Amino acid sequence: MALHRSLPLPEEGDLTRGFPDRNCLLQYLRQEFPAAAAIDGQLSPVIGGRKAAELALRRVDPLAYGRSRNFLKGAVTQLSPYIRHGLLGLAELKQWLVDQKRPWRDQEKLISELAWRDFWQRVWQQFGDGIWQNIEELKTGHSAESYGDSLPLDLRNGETKLACIDAFQRQLVNTGWLHNHARLWLAAYVVHWRRVRWQMGARWFLQHLIDADPASNNLSWQWVASCFSAKPYVFNRANLEKYAGDSFCRSCAMVNSCPFDGSYEQIQGQLFIPIQPNTNKLNDNKLRAENSNLANHNLGKEKLVKPLLWIHQESLGPANPLWRAWPEAPGLFVFDRGGIEHGQIGLKRLGFVYESLLELPLVLRNGDPVLEIQAFAKRCGCDGVLTQAPLDPHLKRIIAALQQQLPVVEVACEPFVDLPSPPQLQRFTKFWKLAEPLLREQFINE
């Protein structure tokens, strides 16, 4: 969907919007965001923007995905960067699958993986910054205090001498994307073989991944670590060779002393201390989501006369209903200088976001979001702010600070699945038990 609207007259501090090619964009970003460039100084080969998202979507084969997704060379969608930044919505993807008119069984695996993302987002909405803490006790037999607080240098530099681990590190750093199975293997190695706290690995991934979604990222690390799952996740050499082929092992300097050799029972015996089953159950109320992410179709028309549209990193898609509801409203995106300078984001993800924004009629700024939004409202004579309701607690804090000076109206996205009652979020299986019949019914009714 093309968006056409006029931009305010440029002012000092507005970021550049026009570049003849990606190399010119790269050089500009290195100058404007040196802290991000210090983490990784190149753009990702994955192109940002809605046009690229639609192209990637047209290549998706749900049946092939279901059959081969666990293989490194399988028919994965690679849609995660576009979903994470709102360039493709979960509800939109569900409708796209419904429109394919294929049997439920051919699409069920892809639908369930989208449901996993919805599940993670609901847990994030419930816990907020608490997803950085262990949700449950570890089931490894080791105390939380016995894990290291920093990534070993050989791991961070891809010099472990394990061909598979070093290859995953290079792909992470060089491309900003990694197959989900490789993410699980790498996370298991970090937490269980190197005995590093999962939070260190989670931050490492968020620095480099262009689909850096704290919900999917952190909660998957907790699932591997066993603080949001029934047991720790491990793998062995046979599993690696089945899904990745034997090329890593053939070239590995550690082929004769592979730490992943052995049965699962042997590896678990080497890594973990046997523990008695924990009979203490979590408080279900703590892990029971509220249906607070349902779509709010009141787009602020009753409250604001001349709003500005604040577009944040979760809402880059041009299908955002705010664009249609307020076709004349000026739009703004602010790169959070404080977060960038604290090393929270690398240039690959920042470049993906910037590239996506170039398709949208927005003014781009770099600074303190609260101050920049307030200044932009004054610049355009706006009486308030209209924005997509965010999940990220940091974005929520920005809204809270803005509300001290300006009215802010939040609009929620259309939900992936509208559940009749708040789901238990202790395990995905409980969530899926509620969601699956409702989703299946939509496919049958079509």
Secondary structure, DSSP 4 states (H G I P E B T S, - for coil): -----PPPPP-TTPPP---SSHHHHHHHHHHH-HHHHHH--S--SSPPSHHHHHHHHHT--HHHHHHHTTSTTS-----HHHHHTTSS-HHHHHHHHHHTT--HHHHHHHHHHHHHHHHHHHHHHHHGGGGGS-SS--SSSS-GGGSBSS--HHHHTT-SS-HHHHHHHHHHHHHS---HHHHHHHHHIIIIIS-B-HHHHHHHHHHH-TT--HHHHHHHHHHHHTSSSSS-----HHHHHHHH-SHHHHT-TTGGG-TT-S-HHHHHHHH----PPP-PPP-TTTTB--STTS-----STTT-SSEEEE--TT---TT-HHHHH-TTS-EEEEEEHHHHHTT---HHHHHHHHHHHTTS--EEEEE-HHHHHHHHHHHHT-SEEEEEPP--HHHHHHHHHHTTTS-EEEEPPPPSS--SSPPB-S-HHHHHHHHHHHHHHHHHH-
